[in-house]
Amino acid sequence: MSKKLTTQDEKNLELFIKDWIRVHGYSQKDLAKQLNISSSRTASILAKLNELFKKGGMFNIAKKLIEIEQEWLKNSNKNTEDNSPIDKNSYSQLDINYQIDLDKLLNQMDKDHSK
């Protein structure tokens, strides 16, 4: 097992994280807080994901993101009860390119998996 995410893995995680944050109405700052890091810059978030990867591979990254998502969903339910609005445009602060061709990504994943 590799001890560091590949450049392509990092790029795919960036794209995933951007969409994932937007869907939940959160920002990179919110994610950084959940990851216990001081900077919300993409490079800092990716460094933390690389740290998680070194400790347990992609499974460890997924486990942490699931924990964060569960916390956000729990908070989202509280916000809904309080009628607190969530800014759906919070993704506009992201400093990553979010253009992606899903078919191309899925084909590449199939190709990589079959190696």
N, C-alpha and C positions, 0 to 999 in steps of 0.2 A: 504494500500500500504506500502510495506517495505521501510524503509528509507535508506537502503544500498543494493548495488548489492550483490547477493549471490556469493559464490566462483565459482560456475559453470558459472554464468553470466559473471563474470570477465574473466574467462578462454575463454569463447566464444567470448567476445569482443576483447581479446588479439589476438586471431586467425583471427578474422575479420579484425581488424586494420592492422595486418601484411600484409594480402593479399591486402587490400584496398590501403595501402601506396605503395606497390610494383606495383600494376596495374597503379597507377598514376605516378610512377617514383620518388617518394619523400621518405624522411627518417623520422625517429622518431623526429629528430631535427626540421624538417620542421613542423611536426604536433605540437610539443611543442610550436613552435613560434606562430602558428595559435590559439592554446589554451591559449596563454598568460601565459605560465609557463616557469620557468627558466631552469628546468631540462628535458632532453629528455629520461630519464630512464623510463622503462616500469611502474615501481611502481608509478612514478610521474604522468604519463599519466593516469593510472588507478585511482589515487586519484582525478584527475580533473574530470574524467568521473563519479566517485562516487558523487562528488560535484554537477555535472549537474543532476544526477539521483535524488538526494535529493530535488532539486529545481523543478523537473517536470517529474520525471520518465524516462522511456526508450524513450518516445516521445522527451524529451528535449535533450537527447544524440543524437538521430537521427537528430533532427533539427540542432544542432550544426555541426554535421558531414556533413550534406547536405550543409550548408553554406560554410564550408571549401572546400568541393569538388567543389562547384560552383566557388570559388575563384581560386582553382588550375586549373580547366578547362579553365577559362578565361586566366590565366597565361600561360597555355599550348599552347593555340592558339597564344599568343604573341611569345612564344619560337619557335613555328613552323614557324611563319612568319620570325623570325630572324635567322632561321636555327640553333638555339642553341640546342646542344645535351642534352638529359636528361639521367642520369646514370641509366640504367635499373637494375644494380646490387646493388642499394642503400639499398635493403632489407637485404644485407649480414651483416649489422651492428646490426640487431635486436637481442635482447637478449631474444627472446621468441621461444617456440617450435611451429612450424607451420605445423606439421603433423596432418592431420585430416581426418576422414572418413565422408564424406558428408552425406551418407545414414544414418549412425549412428546418426549424429547430427540432421538430419531432423526427424528421428524417435523419438528422445528424445524431440524435440520441439513439435511434435504432441502429445506425451504422456503428456508433461507438460501442454500443452494448454487444454487438455481434462480433467484435474483435477478440 
